[in-house]
Amino acid sequence: MKDLDRKVLQQVIGGSAEPMLVARIDSADWPIVLSNPAFNALARSESTLQEPLADVVEKMIGRDLALEISETIRAGQETSLAVELSGREYLMVLRSVRQSAESGNSYYAVYWRSAASSSGTDGEIHQELVKAKRRIRDLSRDDPVTGLLNEAAFREVLAHDWAVATRERSSLALVAFQLDDFAAYLEVFGRHATDSCLRRVAQAVRRCLRRASDVAARVDESTLLVLAHAASESGVAEFAEKIASAVRELGLHHPRSSKARFVTVTYQLAVTAAEGSESRAAAFLQSVLESKD
């Protein structure tokens, strides 16, 4: 963001009574690049500059809503959510902002409106429209059984994050989790119980994600994938083992498992320095999927 842009925008949002911030979303971790005193007061922080947007939002409104916001940003959409903070109700609004066609830099503006300004019939209609758009988005991007991203949406996210990591000269990690003896479980318990099992495993995976910017998906009947920005392979291995342990601790009975009495997962992981075109990202994904077979 150019100095002139920053100075002008800082004056504009700094004088607003509404909490506001701007985050750069074509950079790893989506750092906050502008915020006003009203937002810092709401976040109970002297400054949130350069902090990851997803982390700040998660601390303020919880993990579930932070994950939903991350999905909205990754899909390049705009939305608003009703939230309660410090005993007051707000309408949290997210809008995409592009600095210029030449720069290619992408930002999201996030601001909190007092719920009172959105009350009445117009506010209710707006909320229903937002919910309807969200349902349509979820139908096209989510796996209907687990609620995780489907394969097509995951590939889009990977391509986006690969481009960001390439510019940042950083690494990405992929972990593929395979449910052990899945066919045997399906044969014993049937489709309905198996879908229930998959949902519970998916929920365990989501609970273990370290940041709201981490992404989980279901890519075939018995494989779940996690994408994360990686610091080290040992850290990713520890993260993967934490997820595997969480699945074991669900205690889902599996009478025909060759591994244990309960449902377990086997995982394959890979960490690579992102570089090159989108085809390199697709090749990276394919290598991980092939290694699990």
C-alpha positions in Angstrom: 0.0 0.0 0.0 1.5 3.3 -1.1 2.3 5.9 1.6 -0.3 8.4 0.3 -2.9 5.7 0.3 -2.1 4.7 3.8 -2.1 8.3 5.1 -5.5 9.1 3.5 -7.1 5.8 4.5 -5.8 6.0 8.1 -7.3 9.5 8.5 -10.6 8.3 7.1 -11.0 5.2 9.2 -9.2 6.7 12.2 -12.0 9.3 12.5 -14.8 6.7 12.3 -16.7 5.7 15.4 -17.3 2.3 13.8 -14.6 -0.3 14.4 -12.8 -0.9 11.1 -9.7 -2.6 9.7 -8.1 -3.6 6.3 -6.3 -6.8 5.8 -4.1 -7.8 2.9 -5.3 -11.2 1.7 -2.8 -11.9 -1.1 -0.1 -12.2 1.6 0.5 -15.2 3.9 -1.6 -15.1 7.1 -3.6 -12.1 5.8 -1.9 -9.4 7.9 -3.9 -6.4 9.1 -2.4 -3.4 7.4 -4.8 -0.7 8.8 -7.0 -0.4 11.8 -8.6 2.4 13.8 -8.8 3.1 17.5 -12.4 1.9 17.7 -11.4 -1.5 16.4 -8.3 -1.7 18.7 -10.6 -0.9 21.7 -13.1 -3.6 20.6 -10.2 -6.1 20.2 -8.7 -5.0 23.5 -5.3 -4.5 21.9 -3.1 -1.4 21.6 -2.3 -2.4 18.1 -3.3 -5.2 15.7 -1.1 -4.2 12.8 0.6 -7.1 11.0 -1.3 -9.6 13.1 -3.0 -12.4 11.1 -6.6 -11.5 10.4 -7.9 -15.0 11.1 -6.2 -15.1 14.5 -7.5 -11.8 15.6 -11.0 -12.6 14.6 -10.9 -16.0 16.3 -9.9 -14.4 19.6 -12.7 -11.9 19.3 -15.7 -14.1 18.1 -14.6 -17.7 18.3 -13.3 -20.4 16.1 -16.5 -21.4 14.3 -17.2 -17.9 13.0 -13.5 -17.4 12.2 -13.6 -20.5 10.0 -16.7 -19.2 8.2 -15.1 -15.9 7.6 -11.9 -17.5 6.2 -14.1 -19.6 3.8 -15.8 -16.4 2.7 -12.5 -14.6 2.0 -11.1 -17.6 0.2 -14.2 -17.8 -2.0 -13.7 -14.1 -2.9 -17.2 -13.2 -1.6 -18.7 -10.6 0.7 -20.9 -11.2 3.7 -22.1 -9.9 7.0 -22.6 -11.7 10.3 -24.4 -10.8 13.4 -22.0 -11.0 16.4 -22.0 -10.0 20.0 -19.0 -8.4 21.6 -18.5 -6.7 25.0 -22.2 -7.0 25.6 -23.2 -5.2 22.4 -24.6 -6.6 19.1 -22.9 -5.8 15.9 -23.2 -6.6 12.2 -19.8 -7.6 11.0 -19.3 -6.7 7.4 -16.6 -8.0 5.0 -16.0 -6.4 1.7 -13.3 -7.1 -1.0 -11.1 -4.1 -1.9 -8.6 -4.0 -4.8 -6.0 -1.2 -4.7 -5.6 -0.9 -8.5 -5.6 -3.1 -11.6 -1.8 -2.5 -12.0 -0.8 -3.5 -8.5 -2.9 -6.6 -8.3 -2.9 -6.4 -4.5 -6.0 -7.7 -2.8 -7.5 -6.5 0.5 -10.6 -7.1 2.6 -12.2 -4.3 4.6 -13.9 -5.5 7.8 -16.0 -3.2 10.0 -18.6 -3.6 12.7 -21.9 -1.7 12.5 -24.1 -1.3 15.5 -26.9 -3.7 15.2 -29.3 -0.9 16.0 -28.5 0.6 12.6 -29.6 -2.6 10.8 -32.7 -3.3 12.8 -36.3 -3.5 11.5 -37.6 -5.0 8.4 -34.8 -3.9 6.1 -32.2 -5.4 8.5 -34.1 -8.7 8.7 -34.4 -9.0 4.9 -30.7 -8.3 4.6 -29.8 -11.0 7.0 -32.1 -13.5 5.2 -30.4 -12.7 1.9 -27.0 -13.1 3.5 -28.0 -16.5 4.8 -29.4 -17.6 1.5 -26.2 -16.6 -0.3 -24.1 -18.5 2.3 -26.2 -21.6 1.8 -25.7 -21.5 -2.0 -22.0 -21.0 -1.5 -21.9 -24.0 0.9 -23.8 -26.2 -1.5 -21.2 -25.6 -4.2 -18.1 -25.7 -2.1 -18.8 -28.1 0.8 -18.8 -31.9 1.0 -22.4 -32.8 1.9 -21.4 -35.5 4.4 -18.5 -34.0 6.4 -19.1 -30.2 5.9 -15.5 -29.8 4.9 -14.5 -28.4 1.5 -15.0 -30.7 -1.5 -12.2 -31.5 -3.8 -12.9 -28.8 -6.4 -13.0 -26.1 -3.8 -9.9 -27.4 -2.1 -8.0 -27.3 -5.4 -9.0 -23.6 -5.8 -7.8 -22.8 -2.3 -4.5 -24.6 -2.9 -3.9 -22.7 -6.1 -4.6 -19.4 -4.3 -2.3 -20.2 -1.4 0.4 -21.6 -3.7 0.5 -18.2 -5.5 0.7 -16.3 -2.2 3.4 -18.6 -0.8 5.4 -18.3 -4.1 5.4 -14.5 -3.7 6.3 -14.8 0.0 8.9 -17.5 -0.7 7.4 -19.6 2.0 6.4 -23.3 2.3 3.1 -25.2 2.2 2.3 -28.5 3.9 -0.3 -31.1 2.9 -1.4 -33.9 5.1 -3.6 -36.7 3.7 -5.5 -38.8 6.3 -6.8 -42.2 5.3 -9.5 -43.9 7.4 -8.1 -47.4 8.1 -10.1 -50.4 6.9 -12.8 -48.1 5.7 -14.5 -50.6 3.4 -14.8 -53.1 6.3 -16.4 -50.5 8.5 -18.9 -49.7 5.7 -19.7 -53.4 5.2 -20.4 -53.9 8.9 -22.3 -50.7 9.8 -23.8 -49.6 6.5 -23.9 -46.2 4.8 -25.8 -44.2 7.4 -23.5 -45.1 10.3 -20.5 -44.7 8.1 -21.5 -41.1 7.1 -22.0 -40.4 10.8 -18.5 -41.7 11.5 -17.0 -39.5 8.7 -18.7 -36.4 10.2 -17.3 -37.1 13.6 -13.8 -37.6 12.2 -14.1 -34.4 10.2 -15.2 -32.5 13.3 -12.1 -33.8 15.2 -9.9 -32.7 12.3 -11.4 -29.2 12.3 -11.0 -28.9 16.1 -7.3 -29.6 15.7 -6.6 -27.0 13.0 -4.1 -24.5 14.4 -5.4 -21.4 12.6 -8.6 -20.4 11.0 -6.5 -20.0 7.8 -5.7 -23.8 7.8 -8.0 -25.7 5.4 -9.5 -29.2 5.6 -11.3 -31.1 2.8 -12.7 -34.5 1.8 -11.3 -35.6 -1.5 -12.6 -39.1 -1.9 -14.8 -41.5 0.1 -12.2 -42.1 2.9 -9.5 -39.4 2.5 -9.4 -36.1 4.3 -6.8 -33.5 3.4 -5.4 -30.6 5.4 -3.5 -27.6 3.9 -1.4 -25.4 6.2 1.5 -22.9 5.9 4.5 -24.8 7.2 7.3 -23.7 9.4 9.1 -27.1 9.6 8.4 -30.7 8.7 8.8 -31.7 12.3 6.1 -29.2 13.3 3.7 -30.6 10.6 4.4 -34.2 11.8 3.5 -33.2 15.3 0.4 -31.5 14.0 -0.6 -34.6 12.0 -0.1 -36.9 15.0 -2.3 -34.6 17.1 -5.1 -35.1 14.6 -4.5 -38.9 14.5 -4.7 -39.0 18.3 -7.9 -37.0 18.3 -9.5 -39.5 15.9 -8.5 -42.4 18.1 -9.8 -40.7 21.2 -13.3 -40.5 19.6 -13.6 -44.2 20.5 -15.6 -45.2 17.5 -15.9 -49.0 17.6 -14.4 -50.8 14.6 -14.7 -54.6 14.9 -12.8 -55.4 11.7 -10.0 -52.9 12.0 -6.5 -54.3 11.5 -5.0 -51.5 13.5 -7.1 -51.2 16.7 -10.5 -51.7 18.2 -11.5 -48.2 17.2 -11.6 -46.1 14.1 -8.1 -44.8 13.3 -6.4 -42.9 10.5 -3.1 -43.3 8.7 -1.5 -40.2 7.3 1.0 -39.1 4.7 2.5 -35.6 4.8 4.7 -33.4 2.6 6.2 -30.0 2.9 7.5 -28.0 0.0 8.8 -24.6 -0.9 6.1 -23.1 -3.1 7.4 -21.9 -6.5 6.3 -22.0 -10.1 2.8 -22.0 -11.7 -0.5 -23.5 -10.6 0.4 -26.8 -12.3 3.2 -27.2 -9.7 0.6 -27.0 -7.0 -1.5 -29.6 -8.7 1.5 -31.9 -9.0 2.3 -31.4 -5.3 -1.3 -32.4 -4.4 -1.2 -35.4 -6.7 2.1 -36.7 -5.2 0.6 -36.6 -1.7 -2.5 -38.4 -2.8 -0.5 -41.1 -4.6 1.7 -41.7 -1.6 -1.2 -42.7 0.6 -2.2 -45.6 -1.7 
